[in-house]
Amino acid sequence: MMTTGGTDRVGTIVDALAEVLSCPVLVTSNVPEALAAFQEAHCLDPQIQPAFTAAALHEFVQGMPAQVVHEIEEPLGMAVTIARWDDRLLLIGPYTHGQMYPGTAEEVLSRLAIPTAYLSAYKLYRTRYAIVDAEYVHRSASAALRGAGRDDLVGSLQHVKAEGGTIAPSQADAPQSGSFAVIEERYRHEQDFMDAVADGATDRALAALHGLSGMPRISGYLNTPFLGATILRVMARVAAQRGGLPPVTIDAISQEYAQRLHRVGHTSDPHHALGFTSQLVTDFCDAVRRHRQRAYPPLVRRVTDEIDLHLSRQPSTADLAERLGVSTSTLARRFKDATGTTLSGYVAQRRAERAARLLATTAQSVRDIAMFVGYDDANYFVKVFRAEYGMTPTAYRDLHAR
């Protein structure tokens, strides 16, 4: 903790807040140095936690309004609260809002497509920090601002979600985005789009997407780099869930495109952006259709969802059978009757499919991908992958990488 250029009263408040909240509290006028120190002390890895880097935080601080308390939450489950006034910066955290239950770390890394090699480090990192309620952080930041005599603009806590490392400050009420006729047309296209994705109707969904892209620029958010693709990704997720697609499948597609969008960056080329979102929509629609065509019985569907959710861990037939209230022999028989393969065969197939997606869309090494999908032995992974695709992972990447 460091205080510079502040009154004794602010220093006393900061000391008290750090003790009460059990997390770091800092007031400083040397913002670059403080944020560099924050990254050094609290960023797990700049590659997987870019929102906690000095560069990202400094960019956010420069653009945020004075005397407004902002809480930044990033995908790994950590948060930090920031406010500024005059030349000083208040920084509370990092901290987390939730406990680490068994399986939490695995689910977070799987959702973000982070290799399991980071699992132990992430568990140790996350459990280092206190669990703090956002309301208490807001009250604490407000107390510090009042102690500095800056309570005239203290308002509600502004939440900021950092997705893919991008931090954007919260905004006040947005101005109306167009005439009523234009707004109604946009909502009609959006409804058509979501209905089509829920039905798995690719042509209808793409037609609605093209309708949205042709809206007047003042209301057509597809013309806004990064934002349009992000909004459509969320809409497609909601529609696919309405169409019956399992959450694990929705999340796998969504996270793949979130990563690809982060790599592409804030492109200003509308044709490139439309091509990106068109492929995303096509993948969601194809997945909805496949899901409906594969009408497994409820018991088998629960097993496949369980396997897909915990793909990096070898599922135990005995454990699955016990949770589902059937014998292992009954489970194995019903599963093979419905899918045409054994549980272990299905796991190998799904792991190979997940690995193929990562090989085609990421630059992760074959070893990291092997570990991520559940194989500690990279040579064995190559053998399993070759059995499914008739080629090595490296050859597959050379053929399909984009």
C-alpha positions in Angstrom: 0.0 0.0 0.0 1.2 3.5 -0.8 -0.2 7.0 -0.2 1.3 10.1 -1.8 0.1 13.6 -1.9 -2.9 12.8 0.3 -4.1 14.0 3.6 -3.6 12.2 6.9 -7.3 11.5 6.9 -7.2 9.7 3.5 -4.2 7.7 4.7 -6.0 6.6 7.8 -9.1 5.6 5.8 -7.0 3.6 3.4 -5.2 1.8 6.2 -8.6 0.9 7.8 -10.1 -0.3 4.5 -7.2 -2.6 3.8 -7.6 -4.2 7.2 -11.4 -4.5 6.9 -11.5 -5.8 3.3 -8.4 -8.0 3.6 -7.2 -7.0 0.2 -4.7 -4.4 -1.1 -5.8 -0.7 -1.1 -3.7 1.9 -2.7 -3.9 5.7 -3.2 -1.2 7.2 -5.3 -0.4 10.0 -7.7 2.2 8.0 -9.6 -0.2 6.1 -11.7 2.2 4.4 -14.3 4.4 3.1 -11.5 1.5 1.9 -9.4 -0.1 0.0 -12.4 3.2 -1.5 -13.3 3.6 -2.7 -9.7 0.0 -4.0 -9.8 0.8 -6.1 -12.9 4.0 -7.5 -11.4 2.2 -8.5 -8.1 -1.2 -9.5 -9.2 -1.3 -10.5 -12.9 -1.2 -14.3 -13.2 0.1 -14.2 -16.8 -0.3 -11.3 -19.3 -1.3 -13.8 -22.1 -4.2 -15.3 -20.2 -5.1 -12.3 -18.0 -4.6 -9.2 -20.2 -7.1 -7.1 -18.3 -4.7 -7.0 -15.4 -1.8 -5.7 -17.4 -0.5 -2.2 -16.8 -1.2 -1.2 -20.4 -4.9 -2.2 -20.3 -5.5 -0.6 -16.9 -3.7 2.6 -17.8 -5.8 2.9 -21.0 -8.9 2.5 -19.0 -7.9 4.9 -16.3 -7.1 7.6 -18.9 -10.6 7.4 -20.3 -12.7 6.9 -17.2 -14.6 9.8 -15.7 -13.3 11.3 -12.4 -14.8 10.5 -9.1 -16.9 7.6 -10.4 -16.2 4.2 -8.8 -15.6 1.4 -11.4 -15.3 -2.3 -10.7 -13.5 -4.2 -13.4 -14.3 -8.0 -13.5 -12.1 -10.2 -15.7 -12.8 -13.7 -17.0 -10.6 -15.6 -14.5 -13.0 -14.5 -11.7 -10.9 -11.7 -10.3 -12.0 -8.0 -9.8 -10.4 -4.7 -9.0 -12.1 -1.4 -8.2 -10.7 2.0 -9.4 -11.6 5.6 -8.9 -9.6 8.8 -9.6 -9.7 12.5 -8.6 -7.4 15.3 -9.2 -4.0 13.6 -9.9 -4.7 10.7 -7.6 -5.8 7.1 -8.2 -7.6 4.8 -5.8 -7.1 1.1 -6.4 -8.8 -1.6 -4.3 -7.9 -5.2 -5.0 -7.6 -7.6 -6.6 -10.3 -9.7 -4.9 -12.9 -12.2 -6.0 -16.6 -12.5 -5.5 -16.9 -16.3 -5.3 -15.4 -19.3 -3.6 -13.4 -22.0 -5.4 -15.6 -25.1 -5.3 -14.3 -28.5 -6.6 -14.3 -28.3 -10.4 -14.5 -24.5 -10.5 -11.0 -24.0 -11.8 -11.3 -26.7 -14.4 -14.5 -25.2 -15.7 -13.0 -21.7 -15.9 -10.0 -22.9 -17.8 -12.1 -25.1 -20.1 -14.5 -22.2 -20.9 -11.6 -19.9 -21.7 -9.7 -22.6 -23.7 -6.7 -22.3 -21.4 -4.3 -25.3 -21.3 -4.7 -27.5 -18.1 -0.9 -26.9 -17.6 -2.1 -23.7 -15.9 -4.5 -25.5 -13.5 -2.3 -25.7 -10.4 -1.0 -22.2 -10.8 -4.5 -20.8 -11.3 -5.8 -22.6 -8.2 -3.0 -21.2 -6.1 -3.4 -17.7 -7.6 -7.2 -17.5 -7.1 -7.1 -18.7 -3.5 -4.5 -16.1 -2.6 -7.1 -13.3 -2.6 -10.0 -12.4 -0.3 -13.7 -12.9 -1.2 -15.3 -9.4 -1.1 -18.8 -8.3 -1.9 -19.1 -5.6 -4.5 -21.3 -3.5 -2.2 -18.7 -3.3 0.5 -16.0 -2.3 -2.0 -18.2 0.5 -3.3 -18.9 1.8 0.2 -15.1 1.6 0.9 -14.2 3.5 -2.3 -16.9 6.1 -1.5 -15.5 6.5 2.0 -12.1 7.2 0.6 -13.5 9.8 -1.9 -15.4 11.5 0.9 -12.3 11.6 3.0 -10.6 13.4 0.2 -13.4 15.9 0.1 -14.7 14.6 -3.3 -18.1 13.3 -2.5 -20.1 15.5 -4.8 -20.1 13.0 -7.7 -20.0 9.8 -5.8 -22.8 7.6 -7.3 -23.6 4.0 -7.9 -20.9 1.4 -8.6 -20.2 1.1 -12.3 -19.5 -2.5 -13.3 -17.1 -3.2 -16.2 -16.8 -6.7 -17.8 -13.4 -7.3 -19.4 -13.9 -9.9 -22.1 -10.9 -11.0 -24.1 -8.8 -8.5 -22.2 -10.7 -5.5 -23.5 -11.8 -3.0 -20.8 -14.5 -0.5 -21.8 -15.8 2.0 -19.2 -19.5 2.0 -18.4 -21.6 4.6 -20.1 -24.6 6.7 -19.0 -27.9 6.4 -20.8 -27.3 6.0 -24.5 -28.9 8.5 -27.0 -31.8 7.2 -29.1 -30.2 5.2 -32.0 -32.6 6.3 -34.8 -36.1 7.0 -35.8 -38.9 4.7 -34.4 -39.3 3.1 -37.9 -35.6 2.3 -38.1 -35.6 0.9 -34.5 -38.6 -1.3 -35.2 -37.0 -2.6 -38.4 -33.8 -3.4 -36.5 -35.7 -5.3 -33.8 -37.6 -7.2 -36.5 -34.4 -8.3 -38.1 -33.0 -9.3 -34.7 -36.1 -11.4 -33.9 -35.9 -13.1 -37.3 -32.2 -13.7 -36.7 -32.8 -15.4 -33.3 -35.7 -17.4 -34.5 -33.7 -18.7 -37.4 -30.7 -19.7 -35.2 -33.1 -21.4 -32.8 -34.5 -23.4 -35.7 -31.0 -24.2 -37.1 -32.0 -22.5 -40.4 -28.7 -21.2 -41.7 -30.1 -19.4 -44.9 -32.8 -17.5 -42.9 -30.3 -16.5 -40.2 -27.8 -15.2 -42.8 -30.6 -13.3 -44.6 -31.5 -11.6 -41.3 -27.8 -10.9 -40.6 -27.5 -9.2 -44.0 -30.6 -7.2 -43.2 -29.0 -6.0 -40.0 -25.8 -5.1 -41.8 -27.7 -2.9 -44.2 -29.4 -0.9 -41.5 -28.6 2.9 -41.4 -25.2 3.5 -39.9 -26.6 5.4 -36.9 -28.4 2.3 -35.6 -26.4 -0.5 -37.2 -24.1 -1.8 -34.5 -22.6 -4.2 -37.0 -20.7 -1.2 -38.4 -19.0 -0.8 -35.0 -15.7 -2.8 -34.9 -15.6 -5.6 -32.3 -18.9 -4.5 -30.7 -21.1 -5.8 -33.5 -19.5 -9.3 -33.5 -19.7 -9.5 -29.7 -23.4 -8.6 -29.6 -24.3 -11.1 -32.4 -22.3 -13.8 -30.6 -24.3 -13.3 -27.4 -27.6 -13.2 -29.4 -26.6 -16.5 -31.2 -25.8 -18.1 -27.9 -29.2 -17.2 -26.5 -31.0 -18.4 -29.6 -29.1 -21.7 -29.8 -30.0 -22.4 -26.2 -33.6 -21.7 -27.0 -33.2 -24.2 -29.8 -32.2 -26.9 -27.4 -28.4 -26.9 -27.9 -26.6 -28.0 -24.7 -24.8 -25.3 -22.8 -21.4 -27.1 -23.1 -21.7 -27.1 -26.9 -22.8 -23.4 -26.9 -19.9 -22.5 -24.7 -17.4 -24.3 -26.9 -18.5 -22.5 -30.1 -18.8 -19.2 -28.3 -15.3 -19.3 -26.7 -13.7 -20.3 -30.0 -15.1 -17.2 -31.7 -14.3 -15.0 -28.7 -10.7 -16.0 -29.0 -10.6 -15.6 -32.8 -12.2 -12.1 -32.4 -9.5 -11.1 -29.9 -6.8 -12.3 -32.3 -8.4 -10.4 -35.3 -8.7 -7.3 -33.2 -10.8 -4.2 -33.8 -11.0 -4.4 -37.6 -12.6 -1.6 -39.5 -13.2 -3.7 -42.6 -17.0 -4.3 -42.7 -16.6 -7.1 -45.2 -14.2 -9.0 -43.0 -16.4 -8.4 -39.9 -19.5 -9.7 -41.8 -17.6 -12.8 -43.0 -16.5 -13.5 -39.4 -20.1 -13.2 -38.0 -21.5 -15.2 -41.0 -19.2 -18.2 -40.1 -20.1 -17.9 -36.4 -23.9 -18.0 -37.3 -23.4 -20.9 -39.6 -21.6 -22.9 -37.0 -24.3 -22.3 -34.4 -27.0 -23.3 -36.9 -25.2 -26.4 -37.9 -24.8 -27.4 -34.3 -28.5 -26.9 -33.6 -29.4 -29.1 -36.6 -27.0 -31.8 -35.6 -28.3 -31.8 -32.0 -31.9 -32.3 -33.2 -30.9 -35.0 -35.6 -29.1 -36.9 -32.8 -32.2 -37.7 -30.6 -30.5 -39.6 -27.9 -32.6 -40.9 -25.0 -32.6 -38.7 -21.8 -30.1 -41.0 -20.0 -27.6 -41.0 -22.8 -28.0 -37.3 -23.4 -27.1 -36.7 -19.7 -24.0 -38.8 -20.2 -22.9 -37.0 -23.3 -23.4 -33.6 -21.7 -21.4 -34.8 -18.6 -18.6 -36.0 -20.9 -18.5 -32.8 -22.9 -18.5 -30.6 -19.8 -15.5 -32.5 -18.3 -13.8 -33.6 -21.4 -10.3 -33.1 -20.0 -10.9 -35.6 -17.2 -11.3 -39.3 -17.9 -14.9 -40.1 -16.9 -15.6 -43.1 -14.7 -18.4 -45.4 -15.9 -19.0 -46.4 -12.4 -19.3 -42.8 -11.1 -21.6 -41.9 -14.0 -23.8 -44.9 -13.4 -24.0 -44.2 -9.6 -25.0 -40.6 -10.2 -27.6 -41.6 -12.8 -29.0 -44.4 -10.7 -28.3 -47.3 -13.0 -25.8 -50.2 -13.1 -22.6 -49.9 -15.1 -23.7 -52.7 -17.4 -27.1 -51.0 -18.1 -25.4 -47.7 -18.7 -22.8 -49.2 -21.1 -25.5 -51.1 -23.0 -27.9 -48.2 -23.4 -25.1 -45.8 -24.4 -23.8 -48.2 -27.1 -27.3 -48.9 -28.4 -27.9 -45.1 -28.8 -24.6 -43.9 -30.1 -23.1 -47.0 -31.8 -19.9 -46.7 -29.7 -18.6 -47.3 -26.2 -18.2 -44.6 -23.6 -14.4 -44.7 -24.1 -14.8 -44.5 -27.8 -17.1 -41.5 -27.5 -14.6 -39.8 -25.2 -11.8 -40.3 -27.7 -14.0 -39.0 -30.6 -15.0 -35.9 -28.7 -11.5 -35.2 -27.5 -10.2 -35.5 -31.1 -13.0 -33.1 -32.3 -12.1 -30.5 -29.6 -8.4 -30.9 -30.5 -9.1 -30.5 -34.2 -11.0 -27.3 -33.5 -8.0 -25.9 -31.5 -5.5 -27.0 -34.1 -7.4 -25.2 -36.8 -8.0 -22.0 -34.8 -5.2 -21.5 -32.3 -1.4 -21.4 -32.3 -1.2 -23.6 -29.2 1.4 -26.4 -29.4 0.3 -30.0 -30.0 1.5 -30.9 -26.5 -0.6 -28.1 -24.8 -3.6 -29.1 -26.9 -3.1 -32.8 -25.8 -3.0 -31.8 -22.2 -6.1 -29.5 -22.6 -8.3 -32.3 -24.0 -7.1 -34.7 -21.4 -4.0 -36.5 -22.6 -0.8 -36.3 -20.5 1.1 -38.4 -23.1 1.4 -36.4 -26.3 2.5 -39.5 -28.3 -0.7 -41.3 -27.2 -2.7 -38.3 -28.2 -1.2 -38.4 -31.7 -2.1 -42.0 -32.0 -5.8 -41.4 -31.0 -6.0 -38.4 -33.2 -4.6 -40.3 -36.2 -7.2 -43.0 -35.6 -10.0 -40.5 -35.8 -8.8 -38.2 -38.7 -6.3 -40.4 -40.6 -3.5 -37.9 -40.1 -1.3 -36.5 -37.4 -2.3 -33.3 -35.5 0.5 -31.4 -37.3 -0.7 -32.5 -40.7 -4.3 -31.6 -39.8 -3.2 -28.1 -38.7 -1.3 -27.5 -41.9 -4.4 -28.5 -43.9 -7.0 -26.6 -41.9 -5.4 -23.7 -40.1 -6.9 -20.3 -40.9 
